[in-house]
Amino acid sequence: MIQETFPIIIGEEEVLNERQLLTIEDGLMMASPGAVKYLVIHCSATRCDRDYTAEQLLRDHKARGFRTVGYHFYIRRDGSVTQHRRLLEVGAHCRPWNRCSIGICYEGGLDEQGHPADTRTPEQTEQLILLLMRLVKLFPCVRIRGHRDMPGSIPKACPSFDAEGVFGYLEKH
């Protein structure tokens, strides 16, 4: 699996960390609520039989050069939801779409053997639906997509299910 880490090359310039990237990409915040075009669903790409806490997620994202968790929301297997970025704060979850998307990640995405699989628990699914419904009300023109479905993003199985097919009915188009 390909994983984006810093330093990265943008144009011909080496970017050492997320702070430097945000300087190049024009700031920490999105332009306006109207700038939010996508709700991008991710999985943590961790085995469904192992815990992956928000603290572990933070540690791993910092090790990759991010200043904090790249996603806006993280949903644990028990259905607990944590917010890691303000709604209009530029995420670090789906280049080149960070400036116009909100990233939502669920714990799991791999089966017990480490293969991509839809491992969402009923509690995760319930909380994901509630969160998506709230966000669609706030941003009525958004499209719900899986990370794997975003053009130009790093190829991967994430989120290990067809997010648009499962949740597209929530969109207000």
N, C-alpha and C positions, 0 to 999 in steps of 0.2 A: 504494500500500500504506500502511495506517495503521501508524504506529510510535509507541509510547508513550514519551514523554520527560517529564522534569521541567521546570518545575513542573507538577503535576497537582492537580486539585480533588477532594477526598474529603469527602463531605458538603458543607459550605459552606466548608471550610478549604483554603487553598492549601498544598500540601506541596512543599517546594523540592527535596528530594533523598531518596535511599533511606534514609539514616540517620533522617531525620525520619519517614518512612513507617513504619519499623520501631518507632519509639517509639509511634506511634499504634496500630500493629497488634500491640502487646504483645510486643516483644522480638525478639532476633536468632535464637533457636533455636525449633524446633518443640517442642510439649509433650512428646512421647515417640515412640519408634519406631512405636507404634500410630497416631500422627497421620498417617503417610505413607499416603495413599490412592491416589496416582497416580504413574506414571512418565510424564512428558510429553515427547514427542519433538518436537524442533524442527529446522529447517534454518537455516543462517546467511543464507539468501537472497542468496547470492553465486554468481556464474557458475562453472560446473563447469570452465572452462578457465583459471581464475585462482586463485592461492593466496590464502588468507585465514588467516593465522597466528593462533595464540592471543594473540600480542602485539597484533595488529591488532584482534582481538575485544575485548581488554581496553581498548585505547585508545578504541574506539567506544562501549563500554558506559560508560566513565568520562565521555565527552563527553555522554552522555545523562543523566548525573546519578547513575549507580550507583557504589557505592564499589569494586566489583570486577566481574568477569564475573557476569552474572545466572544462568547455568546452573551446575549442579553438575559436569557433564562435557562435554567437547568432543572430537569425533572427527574427525581430519583425513582427507583423501582417502587418505593412505598407511596408514591404520589406527591411527596413533598416537593415544592417548587421554590427555587431561590433565584433572585434577580441579581445580576452581576454588572449590568450596565444600564444607565438611564435610557429611556426609550429612544430619544433622538441622538444618543451618543453613537458615534461610528463604531461598529463592531470590528472584530478581527476573526471572522469565521468563514468568509466566502468571497475571496478576491476573484474578480474585480467588482463585486456587488455589495461590498460593505457599506458604501456611502448611501445606499438606497434600500437597505434591508434590516430586518430584525432577526437575529439568530436565536433559535430555540433548540436545545439539545436534550435528548433523553438518555438516561443511563442504560447502557447495553448496546445491542446491535450485533452481537456475536453470540453464537450458540456455545454450548459447553466445550466443543472442540476448537473454537476460535474461528468458525466460518460465519460469514454474514448471514443474519437471520433477523426476522421481525420478532424481537424479544420483549416488546412492550407488554407490561402488565395491565390488567384492567384499571388499576389505580392511575398508572401513567397515562393511559388513553383518556380516561375521564378528565384528568387535569389538563392534558394537552387540548382537548376539545374546549374546555372552559376558557383556557388562556387564548386560544385562537379566536373564539367568539368575542372576547373582550377586545382583542387587538383589531379584529375586523370592524368592530363598532368605532374604534378610534381612528382607524385608517381604512375607510370604506373602499378605496380603490386598489387595495393590495391583492396580490396573487399568492397563493400558498404553493410552495415548491419544496422538493427535497433537494439537498445539497447536490446530489448526483445529477439533477435535472437543470442546473443553472449553467447556461452556455459559458464556456471559457474557464470554468472552475476546474480545479484539480480532479482528474478522473478517480472515482472511488464508488463503493457500493452505498455509501452513506445517504440516507438513513436506514438502509436495509429493508425498505418497503416503498410502495408507490404513494408518496405523500399527497400529490395532487389528486390522484384517483381516490384516495381514502378521505381526504379533507376538503377537496375542491368545492363541494356543495356548500361550504361555509362562506365562500366568497360572495360578494354582493353584486356581481356583474350581471 
